[in-house]
Amino acid sequence: MLWLAGFALLLRKAGKNDPGSIFPVFAVVCLLAAGALLASLAISDAEARGREEAVLLTRTEGRTGDGDFYSPSHSAPLPAGAEAEVLERRAAWTHVRLRDGSTAWLPAARLAPVIPSAGR
C-alpha cells in the first residue's frame, strides 16, 4: 500500500506545476517506509531460513551439559511433542532452546527435525 501511495503521489505531482506542493515529500516518505518494511521482511525471512527446529519424540530429562552426568536442566522431564530450536549438536547430544526461552541438552536420538511447509 505504501508503494502504491508513494507512486500515486508522485504521479499526481507530475501532472501539476506547483512549486509549493508537499506531495513529493509525502511520496518520498511513503516510498522510504515501504523500502524499510520490505528490507525488514527480507531480513526476518533470512533468519527463519537459517534456523533448525526439532520436536521431542518422547518424554525426556533435559541436562545442563552434553552427558547424563550433568544435572537436570528443568525440575521435571520435558514432555513429548515439545518444540525447540537447535542451537548446537555434539555427537549424541543436541543443545536446544525451548519455546519458553530456556535451554537444555537432549539426547539427539530423542529429537526429530521439523520440516518447514512449502509456503515458508
Secondary structure as UniProt FT lines:
FT   HELIX           2..14
FT   TURN            19..20
FT   HELIX           23..49
FT   STRAND          53..56
FT   TURN            68..69
FT   TURN            80..81
FT   STRAND          83..90
FT   TURN            91..92
FT   STRAND          93..98
FT   TURN            99..100
FT   STRAND          103..107
FT   HELIX           108..110
FT   STRAND          111..113
FT   TURN            118..119
//
